[in-house]
Amino acid sequence: MNNIIFHIDVNSAFLSWTAIERLSQGETVDLREIPAIIGGDSSTRHGIVLAKSIPAKAYGIQTAEPVANAFRKCPNLVMAAPNHKRYQEYSQALMDFLSDICPDIEQVSIDECYMDYSPIAAKYSSPEAAATFIKDSVYKRFGFTVNIGISDRKILAKMASDFKKPNLVHTLYSTEIQEKLWPLPVDNLFTCGHSSTGTLHKLGIRTIGELAHTELAIIESHLKSHGRTLWNFANGRDDSVVVTKQAKAKGIGNSTTLAKDLTRREDACKVLLELAESVGKRLRAAHSMAESVCTEIKYGDFRSVSHQMLLDNPTASTDVIYRHACILFDELWDESPIRLLGVRTTKLVDEDTPVQLNLFDYQAPKSEKQQKLDAALDSIRSRYGKDAIKRGSLLDSPK
């Protein structure tokens, strides 16, 4: 048998993590056990369902539908606001925990990853035993549940983890496709959305098995290259492997959608400084420097503008990135209310790339001091959390 791959997926991650957070603060009702959703206020721009409980799913509530629709389906629905900062912390804690069990993992989203079973195979009697141990360990450690799919193909492991939930282990080996995969409705196939499903239904294709047995040329004539992908998935064809090392980034950036639209330059600059700190820290962690900085603005009416500029010398300095981000901001901003700000660096080079200094450049000593300061701040934040030390100018940041 080929290498065994696990797909580990947190059950309704945002809702589970919010439920755990609330229970830890003394609440007695578990959001996972009642009709509940994570989403925004239907009267604001954040009015979609981000996650739902299993009881909410029973009412036909779907992820990404408007909150107003969800309340029409279930008037007694309980809604909680998302906390993306905490979600990132839960995600990081989970990935760190899984990495301690097996170092060969590939994180593909905030709440899911692939794991190569090979490095730990000798420790367990079977892949199912290992997956059960991992599943139970996650629940014991964190209090939330995961589903784990097991297969000799990545796509099939992904499909298996989507079988009956929560807190279960499922197998879907390539030898089990006919029994477990082909009888399922075609819209259960990974990446088969509403449009593709509608097209396949018009062709008389209702199940994944019917798709697998249809001539590829027919599927491609109606769904182009995506049709080939769906056909391959239906037949369990996937040669991809668990990628444990990320490819070198072409750029590093960060953006944030603001709690409320900003109308003052000083408030926007505080946000740009926070973004520059995040980008600078990630550059330094990647041992890279950037030769270009870009600032992005999205206005309240959803117009987007961006502009970039080359730097005199490559940098990973927060201050340099921030200074140029502000210059670009001043060139772009038309004084309309701002909904989103972003800072991105590109044209990355290794940190030991030689830097050509001007004969009359007196900034070199200052630059060296700044590098030491940035390194010290990174060390403190890595050890004690990103809020362990803050600039005074950011104490009342609008972010």
C-alpha positions as CSV (number, residue, x, y, z in Angstrom):
1,M,0.0,0.0,0.0
2,N,1.2,3.6,-0.7
3,N,2.0,6.0,2.0
4,I,-0.9,6.7,4.3
5,I,-2.1,10.2,4.7
6,F,-4.3,11.7,7.4
7,H,-6.5,14.8,6.9
8,I,-7.3,16.4,10.3
9,D,-10.2,18.9,10.4
10,V,-11.6,20.7,13.4
11,N,-15.3,20.2,13.7
12,S,-17.0,23.6,13.1
13,A,-13.8,25.3,14.2
14,F,-15.0,28.9,14.8
15,L,-18.1,27.8,16.7
16,S,-16.2,25.2,18.7
17,W,-13.5,27.6,19.7
18,T,-16.0,30.3,20.6
19,A,-18.0,27.7,22.7
20,I,-14.8,26.7,24.6
21,E,-13.9,30.3,25.2
22,R,-17.4,31.1,26.6
23,L,-17.4,27.9,28.8
24,S,-14.1,28.9,30.2
25,Q,-15.6,32.2,31.2
26,G,-18.4,30.6,33.2
27,E,-21.2,30.2,30.7
28,T,-23.2,27.1,31.1
29,V,-24.7,26.7,27.7
30,D,-22.5,25.0,25.1
31,L,-23.0,26.6,21.7
32,R,-22.2,23.3,20.0
33,E,-25.3,21.7,21.6
34,I,-27.9,24.3,20.5
35,P,-28.9,25.9,17.2
36,A,-26.1,28.5,17.0
37,I,-23.9,30.3,14.5
38,I,-20.9,32.5,14.3
39,G,-21.4,35.5,12.2
40,G,-22.1,39.2,12.1
41,D,-25.1,41.5,12.7
42,S,-27.5,41.3,9.8
43,S,-27.7,45.1,9.9
44,T,-24.0,45.5,9.1
45,R,-21.7,44.5,6.3
46,H,-20.6,41.4,8.2
47,G,-23.9,39.7,7.8
48,I,-23.0,36.1,6.8
49,V,-22.8,32.8,8.6
50,L,-19.2,31.8,9.3
51,A,-19.8,28.6,11.2
52,K,-22.8,26.6,12.4
53,S,-23.6,24.0,15.1
54,I,-24.9,20.6,14.1
55,P,-28.4,21.5,15.6
56,A,-28.4,24.6,13.4
57,K,-27.5,22.5,10.4
58,A,-30.7,20.5,11.0
59,Y,-32.7,23.7,10.2
60,G,-31.0,23.9,6.8
61,I,-28.7,26.7,7.8
62,Q,-25.6,26.9,5.6
63,T,-22.2,28.5,5.9
64,A,-21.8,31.8,4.0
65,E,-25.6,32.4,3.8
66,P,-26.9,35.8,5.1
67,V,-27.5,35.9,8.8
68,A,-31.0,37.2,8.1
69,N,-31.8,34.0,6.2
70,A,-30.5,31.9,9.0
71,F,-32.8,33.6,11.5
72,R,-35.8,33.1,9.2
73,K,-35.1,29.4,9.2
74,C,-34.6,29.3,13.0
75,P,-36.0,32.3,14.9
76,N,-34.5,31.1,18.3
77,L,-31.0,30.9,16.8
78,V,-28.2,32.0,19.0
79,M,-25.5,34.1,17.3
80,A,-22.0,35.0,18.5
81,A,-19.5,37.4,17.0
82,P,-16.2,36.0,15.7
83,N,-12.9,36.5,17.4
84,H,-10.2,36.0,14.8
85,K,-7.3,36.7,17.1
86,R,-8.3,33.9,19.4
87,Y,-9.0,31.6,16.5
88,Q,-5.4,32.1,15.3
89,E,-4.2,31.3,18.8
90,Y,-6.2,28.1,18.9
91,S,-5.0,27.1,15.5
92,Q,-1.4,27.7,16.3
93,A,-1.7,25.7,19.5
94,L,-3.3,22.8,17.7
95,M,-0.6,22.7,14.9
96,D,2.2,22.9,17.5
97,F,0.6,20.0,19.3
98,L,0.2,17.9,16.2
99,S,3.8,18.7,15.1
100,D,4.9,17.2,18.4
101,I,3.1,13.9,17.5
102,C,4.4,13.9,13.9
103,P,6.6,16.6,12.4
104,D,5.4,15.9,8.8
105,I,2.3,18.0,8.6
106,E,1.0,20.4,6.0
107,Q,-1.3,23.1,7.2
108,V,-3.8,24.1,4.5
109,S,-6.1,26.4,6.4
110,I,-6.7,27.7,9.9
111,D,-8.5,24.6,11.0
112,E,-7.2,21.7,8.9
113,C,-3.9,20.0,7.9
114,Y,-2.6,16.8,6.3
115,M,-0.2,14.5,8.2
116,D,2.1,11.9,6.7
117,Y,1.6,8.7,8.8
118,S,4.9,7.1,7.7
119,P,7.2,8.7,10.4
120,I,5.0,7.4,13.2
121,A,3.8,4.1,11.8
122,A,6.1,2.0,14.0
123,K,4.5,3.4,17.1
124,Y,0.9,2.2,16.4
125,S,-0.8,-1.0,15.5
126,S,-2.6,0.6,12.5
127,P,-3.4,3.9,10.9
128,E,-6.8,3.8,12.5
129,A,-5.3,3.3,16.0
130,A,-3.0,6.3,15.4
131,A,-5.8,8.5,14.2
132,T,-8.0,7.5,17.1
133,F,-5.2,8.4,19.5
134,I,-4.7,11.8,17.9
135,K,-8.4,12.5,17.9
136,D,-8.8,11.6,21.5
137,S,-5.6,13.5,22.5
138,V,-6.8,16.7,20.9
139,Y,-10.1,16.5,22.7
140,K,-8.4,15.8,26.1
141,R,-5.9,18.6,25.6
142,F,-8.1,21.3,24.1
143,G,-11.8,20.4,24.6
144,F,-12.8,20.5,21.0
145,T,-13.2,17.7,18.5
146,V,-11.6,16.8,15.1
147,N,-12.5,14.4,12.4
148,I,-9.7,12.5,10.8
149,G,-9.8,11.0,7.3
150,I,-7.3,8.3,6.3
151,S,-6.3,7.3,2.8
152,D,-3.5,6.6,0.4
153,R,-4.5,9.7,-1.5
154,K,-4.7,13.3,-0.2
155,I,-8.0,14.0,-1.9
156,L,-9.6,10.9,-0.5
157,A,-8.3,11.6,3.0
158,K,-10.0,15.1,2.6
159,M,-13.2,13.5,1.5
160,A,-13.1,10.9,4.4
161,S,-12.8,13.6,7.0
162,D,-16.0,15.1,5.7
163,F,-18.0,11.9,6.4
164,K,-20.2,11.7,9.5
165,K,-19.3,14.2,12.2
166,P,-18.2,15.0,14.9
167,N,-15.2,13.4,16.6
168,L,-14.8,10.4,14.3
169,V,-12.2,8.6,12.2
170,H,-13.0,7.4,8.7
171,T,-11.1,5.6,6.0
172,L,-11.4,6.0,2.3
173,Y,-8.6,4.1,0.6
174,S,-8.5,3.9,-3.2
175,T,-9.8,0.3,-2.9
176,E,-12.9,1.7,-1.0
177,I,-14.0,4.2,-3.6
178,Q,-16.7,2.1,-5.2
179,E,-18.3,1.3,-1.8
180,K,-17.9,4.6,0.1
181,L,-17.5,7.4,-2.4
182,W,-19.4,6.6,-5.6
183,P,-22.9,6.3,-4.1
184,L,-22.7,9.9,-2.7
185,P,-24.4,12.8,-4.4
186,V,-22.1,14.6,-6.8
187,D,-22.3,17.9,-4.8
188,N,-20.4,16.1,-2.0
189,L,-17.3,16.0,-4.1
190,F,-14.6,18.4,-3.0
191,T,-14.7,21.7,-5.0
192,C,-18.0,20.7,-6.8
193,G,-20.0,23.9,-6.2
194,H,-23.5,24.9,-7.0
195,S,-22.7,25.9,-10.6
196,S,-20.8,22.7,-11.4
197,T,-23.5,20.6,-9.7
198,G,-26.1,22.2,-11.8
199,T,-24.2,21.5,-15.0
200,L,-23.7,17.9,-14.0
201,H,-27.3,17.5,-13.2
202,K,-28.3,18.7,-16.6
203,L,-26.1,15.9,-18.0
204,G,-28.0,13.4,-15.9
205,I,-25.1,12.9,-13.5
206,R,-26.4,12.7,-9.9
207,T,-23.7,10.7,-8.1
208,I,-20.0,10.7,-7.8
209,G,-19.9,7.3,-9.3
210,E,-21.9,8.4,-12.4
211,L,-19.3,11.3,-12.8
212,A,-16.4,8.8,-12.5
213,H,-17.9,6.6,-15.3
214,T,-18.7,9.4,-17.7
215,E,-16.3,10.0,-20.6
216,L,-13.8,12.7,-19.6
217,A,-14.2,14.5,-22.9
218,I,-17.9,15.1,-22.2
219,I,-17.2,16.5,-18.8
220,E,-14.4,18.8,-20.2
221,S,-16.6,20.1,-22.9
222,H,-19.0,21.5,-20.3
223,L,-16.8,22.3,-17.4
224,K,-13.4,22.9,-19.1
225,S,-10.3,22.3,-16.9
226,H,-12.3,22.2,-13.7
227,G,-14.3,19.3,-15.2
228,R,-11.0,17.3,-15.5
229,T,-10.2,18.1,-11.9
230,L,-13.6,16.8,-10.7
231,W,-13.4,13.7,-12.9
232,N,-10.0,12.9,-11.4
233,F,-11.2,13.4,-7.9
234,A,-14.3,11.2,-8.5
235,N,-11.9,8.5,-9.6
236,G,-9.6,9.0,-6.6
237,R,-6.7,10.3,-8.8
238,D,-4.4,12.5,-6.9
239,D,-0.6,12.1,-6.9
240,S,0.1,15.1,-4.6
241,V,2.1,14.5,-1.4
242,V,2.2,16.1,2.0
243,V,4.3,19.2,1.7
244,T,6.1,19.7,5.0
245,K,8.2,22.7,3.9
246,Q,6.7,25.8,2.5
247,A,8.1,27.2,-0.7
248,K,10.0,30.4,-0.4
249,A,7.5,33.3,-0.3
250,K,7.5,35.8,-3.1
251,G,6.1,38.4,-0.8
252,I,5.0,39.0,2.7
253,G,2.1,41.2,3.7
254,N,-0.8,41.8,6.0
255,S,-4.1,43.6,5.8
256,T,-7.0,44.2,8.2
257,T,-10.7,45.0,7.8
258,L,-11.4,47.8,10.3
259,A,-14.0,47.7,13.0
260,K,-15.4,50.9,11.7
261,D,-14.6,53.1,8.7
262,L,-11.7,55.5,9.3
263,T,-11.7,59.1,8.3
264,R,-8.6,60.6,9.9
265,R,-5.0,60.2,8.6
266,E,-3.6,59.8,12.1
267,D,-5.9,56.8,12.8
268,A,-4.9,55.2,9.5
269,C,-1.2,55.7,10.2
270,K,-1.6,53.9,13.5
271,V,-3.1,50.9,11.7
272,L,-0.3,51.1,9.1
273,L,2.2,51.0,11.9
274,E,0.6,47.8,13.3
275,L,0.7,46.2,9.9
276,A,4.3,47.2,9.3
277,E,5.3,45.7,12.7
278,S,3.6,42.4,11.6
279,V,5.2,42.4,8.2
280,G,8.6,43.3,9.5
281,K,8.5,40.6,12.1
282,R,7.6,38.0,9.5
283,L,10.3,39.2,7.2
284,R,12.9,38.8,10.0
285,A,11.6,35.4,10.9
286,A,12.0,34.3,7.3
287,H,15.5,35.8,7.2
288,S,14.5,37.9,4.3
289,M,14.5,41.6,3.3
290,A,12.2,43.4,0.9
291,E,13.1,45.7,-2.0
292,S,9.6,47.0,-2.5
293,V,6.7,48.1,-0.3
294,C,3.0,48.3,-1.4
295,T,0.1,50.0,0.4
296,E,-3.6,49.0,-0.2
297,I,-6.7,50.9,0.6
298,K,-10.3,49.7,0.3
299,Y,-12.9,52.4,0.8
300,G,-16.3,52.1,2.4
301,D,-17.9,51.9,-1.1
302,F,-15.7,48.9,-1.9
303,R,-13.4,50.7,-4.2
304,S,-9.8,49.4,-4.0
305,V,-6.6,51.2,-4.8
306,S,-2.9,50.3,-4.3
307,H,0.5,51.6,-5.1
308,Q,4.0,50.3,-4.6
309,M,7.5,51.8,-4.6
310,L,11.1,50.5,-4.8
311,L,13.3,51.0,-1.8
312,D,16.8,52.5,-1.9
313,N,18.0,49.3,-0.1
314,P,16.4,46.0,0.8
315,T,15.0,46.1,4.4
316,A,13.2,44.1,7.1
317,S,13.0,47.2,9.4
318,T,9.6,48.0,10.8
319,D,10.3,51.7,10.7
320,V,11.4,51.8,7.1
321,I,8.4,49.7,6.0
322,Y,6.1,52.0,8.0
323,R,7.6,55.2,6.7
324,H,7.2,54.2,3.0
325,A,3.7,52.8,3.7
326,C,2.7,56.2,4.9
327,I,4.2,57.9,1.9
328,L,2.2,55.6,-0.4
329,F,-0.9,56.2,1.7
330,D,-0.6,59.9,1.3
331,E,-0.3,59.5,-2.5
332,L,-3.4,57.2,-2.6
333,W,-6.0,58.5,-0.1
334,D,-8.8,60.7,-1.5
335,E,-10.1,61.3,2.0
336,S,-13.0,58.9,1.6
337,P,-13.9,56.6,4.6
338,I,-11.5,53.7,4.8
339,R,-12.7,50.1,5.3
340,L,-9.5,48.1,4.9
341,L,-5.8,48.8,5.0
342,G,-3.0,46.6,3.8
343,V,0.8,46.6,3.7
344,R,2.8,44.2,1.5
345,T,6.4,43.7,0.7
346,T,7.8,42.1,-2.4
347,K,11.0,41.4,-4.3
348,L,12.4,39.5,-1.3
349,V,16.1,38.7,-0.9
350,D,18.1,36.8,1.7
351,E,19.0,38.8,4.8
352,D,22.7,38.4,4.1
353,T,22.4,40.0,0.7
354,P,25.1,42.8,0.4
355,V,23.7,46.3,0.7
356,Q,25.4,49.1,-1.2
357,L,25.7,52.2,1.0
358,N,26.3,55.7,-0.2
359,L,29.7,57.2,0.7
360,F,27.8,60.0,2.5
361,D,25.2,57.8,4.1
362,Y,25.3,58.5,7.8
363,Q,22.3,56.2,8.6
364,A,24.4,52.9,8.9
365,P,25.0,53.2,12.7
366,K,21.4,54.0,13.3
367,S,20.3,51.1,11.0
368,E,22.4,48.7,13.1
369,K,20.8,49.9,16.3
370,Q,17.4,49.6,14.8
371,Q,18.1,46.0,13.7
372,K,19.1,45.1,17.3
373,L,16.0,46.8,18.7
374,D,13.8,45.0,16.2
375,A,15.4,41.7,17.2
376,A,15.0,42.4,20.9
377,L,11.3,43.2,20.4
378,D,10.7,40.1,18.3
379,S,12.3,38.0,21.0
380,I,10.1,39.5,23.8
381,R,6.9,39.1,21.8
382,S,7.8,35.5,20.7
383,R,8.3,34.6,24.4
384,Y,5.5,36.5,26.1
385,G,3.0,37.3,23.3
386,K,2.7,40.0,20.7
387,D,1.0,42.4,23.2
388,A,3.8,42.0,25.8
389,I,5.4,45.2,24.6
390,K,3.7,47.9,22.5
391,R,4.5,51.3,21.1
392,G,2.9,54.2,23.1
393,S,1.4,55.5,19.9
394,L,-0.6,52.3,19.5
395,L,-2.2,52.2,22.9
396,D,-5.4,53.6,21.5
397,S,-5.2,52.1,18.0
398,P,-8.5,52.1,16.1
399,K,-7.8,48.5,15.0
